[in-house]
Amino acid sequence: MRTKEIRVKINEFKNLDELTGNFKDLLIKSREIAKNAYAPYSGFFVGAAVLLEDGTIVTGNNQENAAYPSGLCAERVALFYANANYPDIPVTAIAVSAIGKNGQIPDLVSPCGSCRQVLLETESRFEKPVIVILDGNPIQLLEGVENLLPFGFRPHALK
């Protein structure tokens, strides 16, 4: 038997003001769009803001449905919109925030497995790392989706 260790690189920020430029704006937009989520069943309002290479910011939020699992997560709403409307512009970063019934979620908000896989596909599509900013206390910034999904299913596996 052989044991291996996987390391994940995470940059932590105490508050929003420690983030710089576009990343601060991106997190603010993810918090704002979370307020518009349609989450009557869970009461868990999630917002995602995607930064494209040209500076465009695209937002999305979770959309629940009584016929579960017909809804969609905020991350996929934003990424699919970005890829559909800006198919040739790479995604450089995504910020994810959540609001609960009692206000801002203080704990780390992390994408589900399906959203992680879509993030990985987006990264593979453009052959550029996507920075992932996860809201919480502390705010966490991951440089590339592999730090979020180390054993992701990549397109080259299909060849």
PyMOL commands that set and color helices and strands:
alter all, ss='L'
color gray80, all
select helices_A, chain A and resi 16-18+21-34+74-85+113-126+145-147+155-158
alter helices_A, ss='H'
color red, helices_A
select strands_A, chain A and resi 10-13+45-52+57-61+91-100+103-104+131-134+139-143
alter strands_A, ss='S'
color yellow, strands_A
deselect
rebuild
show_as cartoon
